[in-house]
Amino acid sequence: MSTIKEQNYNKGFDIELWKKLLRFAKPYKRNLILIGVMMIILASVDVIFPMLTKYAIDNFIVPQQLEGLKIFVLWYILLIICQSIFVWIFIEQAAKVEVGICYDIRKLGFKRLQELSFSYFDRTQIGWIMARMTSDTQRLGDTISWGIVDLVWGTAMMIIVSCVMLFMNFKLALIALIVIPFLAIVSSYFQKKILKAFRKVRKTNSRITGSFNEGIMGAKTTKTLVREEKNLEEFSEIAGKMYRSSVRAAIFSSLYLPVAITLGSIGTAMVLWRGGEGVILGNLSYGALVAFITFTIQFFEPVRELARIFAELQSAQASAERIISMIETEPDIKDDSEIVKVYGDVFSPHKENWANMKGNITFNNVSFAYNEGEKVLEKFDLNVKSGETIALVGETGSGKSTIVNLACRFYEPTKGEILIDGVDYRKRSLLWLHSNLGYVLQTPHLFSGTIKENILYGRLGATDEEVIRACKLVNAHNFIMKMKGGYHSQVGEGGGRLSTGEKQLISFARAILADPKIFVLDEATSSVDTETEMLIQKAIEKVLMGRTSFIIAHRLSTIRLADRILVISKGKVVEEGNHYQLIKRRGYYYRLYTNQFMDEQESMMLHKSS
Ligand SMILES: Nc1ncnc2c1ncn2[C@@H]1O[C@H](COP(=O)(O)OP(=O)(O)OP(=O)(O)O)[C@@H](O)[C@H]1O
């Protein structure tokens, strides 16, 4: 299986990508503006505090003046209350933006995943998709909201503090700011290193998600193959990579902070030295010196923050690239724009669009390959009349599922055409075909929820009576009633609480309720008990009635029901006819039949009659 590999994202700032991302931020424009305003106000308030301290020292403490101090303290407290209110507002707004953006991206991603064709899932690992929808989305929502908070605050703070310092004492301000270029260089160096290590962490993240997924989905197989230790070994290798990259990132992070603090402290020390001289010589007030020292400390915090934010923005860019690449993937199979204009897309179903299908299906000179150069079907012709039941038999890998997948338009022919009721199906909407299609898989999938909810997926508006009638028709009613909760019993994730036979019966009831014109059954190979086998057989007979049907058949009893059996070998129909005709011919089907289906007794009976 060719897969979309974890790419290396080493790009610098990609303006086009961020423009696309602004689309996600657009619905939150008002919140973001409010956050911006709050952060500018907060940065200003942060700068006012040292000014107040300066005022208090110069006007109350140094002159030992108590009058007015109480009023001053009241103002101070009032400012702290205002600051707390602003902090509350910005945290609330930023959190709203964060969850809102995550919600929007996930919804859009999920919608796109619903639209994408089978071919996308053939070449994309589930782990890759899961990582996109979870951690990458979270990172993006987080960076857009909190990144903007820190960016606006940091920038405003730096501008305001440096202006105030320069205004207060130009020379001392220059002395304080002299370490800035060094701090910027050091910050940029460390952030690059930290980012590189984090990129590695996230690159392995998709693989870890994939391993979790496989570990959970394949838990039973792992146990039966006694692969626990081997799986753990493989998982430990990937997790070990993540561990090593995480440790590397942690080492750089832990080194960066003391270096940045030391540099910042050098700035502060220089201010203390030159400013102290100024105080002694009488050029600077005590209050101004204390305010200056606070400003220098205040100034270095946003410098460090900005370095971190730029690194985070860069790493969020990698998340954004991955998410956008998924959201922008166009489905290989989609309605042509003219059809969308008339009928709307698959999410706005247009009822008339799906009425009136007869169910005649014609393959005209169809060639198909999953991957370039590996033809599965070549110049394949088939004509299926409305209401006809076609059984497809043949050895594994012969192309049976491919024929059905093409008929269902899960894939489209590479060459040639498939006509439904005489019209190339690419000229009709996907919804028209799919809403007239019933498909029961070998291991039918049920969604978490009750039995009734699962049957209702066939036709959401169906009444309770219709659901029960459908279940009775396919002999599912009795086993459902035997369950404690009846129709309200929970089926568990993927229908895990039911047996395969029961899941099949429920899928048949669902298909009966949907009343499709075309029905596809990929018959289960696993054997069920004779009683269930009989129930399933009867159910199949009921479902097939009046529909064009394709059955990938494994049971002789089902094959016998077919109007026509197609024996497929290497993508070609090698024999065709009903069961008895094909047995008489003593060809490929006969051999397949004697090898695969016939028990000894039947074999003897056939020998006798021939
Ligand atoms: N999604 C896919 N991507 C690439 N190749 C595929 C894909 N699905 C099937 N093939 C290949 O196409 C060929 C036909 O496969 P197909 O599934 O149609 O066979 P089949 O007769 O239904 O087999 P089975 O009875 O085992 O289900 C095989 O060689 C298979 O490896």
The ligand as an SDF file (V2000), in Angstrom:
LIG
                    3D

 31 33  0  0  0  0  0  0  0  0999 V2000
   -7.4520   -0.8190   -2.8460 N   0  0  0  0  0  0  0  0  0  0  0  0
   -6.6070   -1.4780   -3.6180 C   0  0  0  0  0  0  0  0  0  0  0  0
   -5.4540   -0.9300   -4.0030 N   0  0  0  0  0  0  0  0  0  0  0  0
   -4.6070   -1.5860   -4.8060 C   0  0  0  0  0  0  0  0  0  0  0  0
   -4.8370   -2.8150   -5.3080 N   0  0  0  0  0  0  0  0  0  0  0  0
   -5.9790   -3.4120   -4.9620 C   0  0  0  0  0  0  0  0  0  0  0  0
   -6.9310   -2.7870   -4.1020 C   0  0  0  0  0  0  0  0  0  0  0  0
   -7.9760   -3.6200   -3.9440 N   0  0  0  0  0  0  0  0  0  0  0  0
   -7.6960   -4.7220   -4.6640 C   0  0  0  0  0  0  0  0  0  0  0  0
   -6.5100   -4.5990   -5.2760 N   0  0  0  0  0  0  0  0  0  0  0  0
   -5.8860   -5.6090   -6.1740 C   0  0  0  0  0  0  0  0  0  0  0  0
   -6.7620   -5.8180   -7.2590 O   0  0  0  0  0  0  0  0  0  0  0  0
   -6.8680   -7.1880   -7.5710 C   0  0  0  0  0  0  0  0  0  0  0  0
   -8.3210   -7.6290   -7.5190 C   0  0  0  0  0  0  0  0  0  0  0  0
   -8.7620   -7.5160   -6.1890 O   0  0  0  0  0  0  0  0  0  0  0  0
  -10.2680   -7.7890   -5.7450 P   0  0  0  0  0  0  0  0  0  0  0  0
  -10.3900   -7.2990   -4.3330 O   0  0  0  0  0  0  0  0  0  0  0  0
  -11.1820   -7.1990   -6.7400 O   0  0  0  0  0  0  0  0  0  0  0  0
  -10.3320   -9.3570   -5.7830 O   0  0  0  0  0  0  0  0  0  0  0  0
  -11.4560  -10.3180   -5.2610 P   0  0  0  0  0  0  0  0  0  0  0  0
  -11.7380  -11.2700   -6.3600 O   0  0  0  0  0  0  0  0  0  0  0  0
  -12.6150   -9.5640   -4.7470 O   0  0  0  0  0  0  0  0  0  0  0  0
  -10.7080  -11.0500   -4.0790 O   0  0  0  0  0  0  0  0  0  0  0  0
  -11.2970  -11.6560   -2.7170 P   0  0  0  0  0  0  0  0  0  0  0  0
  -12.1600  -12.8080   -3.0800 O   0  0  0  0  0  0  0  0  0  0  0  0
  -10.0640  -12.0870   -1.9920 O   0  0  0  0  0  0  0  0  0  0  0  0
  -12.0150  -10.5460   -2.0260 O   0  0  0  0  0  0  0  0  0  0  0  0
   -5.9760   -7.9070   -6.5770 C   0  0  0  0  0  0  0  0  0  0  0  0
   -4.7500   -8.1790   -7.2410 O   0  0  0  0  0  0  0  0  0  0  0  0
   -5.7550   -6.9330   -5.4670 C   0  0  0  0  0  0  0  0  0  0  0  0
   -4.4890   -7.0780   -4.9140 O   0  0  0  0  0  0  0  0  0  0  0  0
  1  2  1  0
  2  3  1  0
  2  7  2  0
  3  4  2  0
  4  5  1  0
  5  6  2  0
  6  7  1  0
  6 10  1  0
  7  8  1  0
  8  9  2  0
  9 10  1  0
 10 11  1  0
 11 12  1  0
 11 30  1  0
 12 13  1  0
 13 14  1  0
 13 28  1  0
 14 15  1  0
 15 16  1  0
 16 17  2  0
 16 18  1  0
 16 19  1  0
 19 20  1  0
 20 21  2  0
 20 22  1  0
 20 23  1  0
 23 24  1  0
 24 25  2  0
 24 26  1  0
 24 27  1  0
 28 29  1  0
 28 30  1  0
 30 31  1  0
M  END
$$$$
